[in-house]
Amino acid sequence: MHSTLQLISFYRTFGFVSIPEDQLPTMIRVGFLFCFGEMAGCNVCPMRRAAGG
C-alpha cells in the first residue's frame, strides 16, 4: 500500500513497514514515474505488512 507521510506512524501500529523505492516491483515504480524517483516528494511512502499479520 502507499501511505501519506503523515500516516506512516499510524500504519506502523498495524504492523506495516516502509519499503525502499528500489525494492518495489517494476510495475509499481512505473506507476509512480511522475515522482521522479522521489516518492517522499509526492507525499507518499510504500509500505507492506507480512501475510497473516
Buried (B, 14 or more C-beta within 10 A) or exposed (E): EBBEEEEBEEBBEEEBEEBEBEEBEEEEBEEBEEBEEEBEEBEBBBBBEEEEE
